[in-house]
């Protein structure tokens, strides 16, 4: 079964919204800087077949799509076009970076000025719709900032880093949100007999259990920031302070089962 992070329910919702909003603002700005440094034609290693211009069009669309939920208040999640259509849209290449920045700024303003009691659709459980959308877009943008930096090449030779608490929150969203939404059952995949998959953030003390049973068949541990990138498939175990013990097939089964889409 999935186990929530200790103490998460006691967090002040408005404080968390403000923290995620600040992160969304910062990560979008960093993403734009990295994309500009990489150039529109640069390959994005973490998103095969994408160039930076595709990354900007994808994220710029998602920002505008997310903002519509706050401004329009739909009862159901808004349907969007296919990914192929999204990558053909947006602005012309010459104007693309400015288009991305404008959409990011508009999303930040929309969320910052929204009524905390706003009602609209979400696609995962959350304390409030505003809490959901600020959190989801903070992590959406943070992960794609990593994509832009991977395309540009790190300035100091290291992988992108994130504050430990924010990174742990992103791991929690992936496991408790997306992973549960996909109704992943390790017993259906390879390595099921090995037992639970455990994920441990050594610097924050947070831990998650995935699957059934009492014994960990595979344990993945490391700093929250490295785990965040690793579990979102933005870093390899060899490139980060990640330790995998037990049966790696259990981890591989889970990673292959969770396919993230923006809605």
Secondary structure, 3 states (H helix, E strand, C coil): CCCCCCCHHHCCHHHHHHHHHHHHHHHHHHHHHHHHHHCCCCECCCCCCCEHHHHHHHHHHHHHHHHHHHHHCCCCCCCCCCHHHHHHCCCCHHHHHHHHHHHHHHHHHHHHHCCCCCCCCCCCCCCCHHHHHHHHHHHHHHHHHHHHHHHHCCCCCCCCCCCHHHHHHHHHHHHHHHHHHCCCCHHHCCCHHHCEEEEEECCCCCEEEECCCCCEEEEEEECHHHHHHHHCCCCCHHHCCEEEEECHHHHHHHHHHCCCCCC
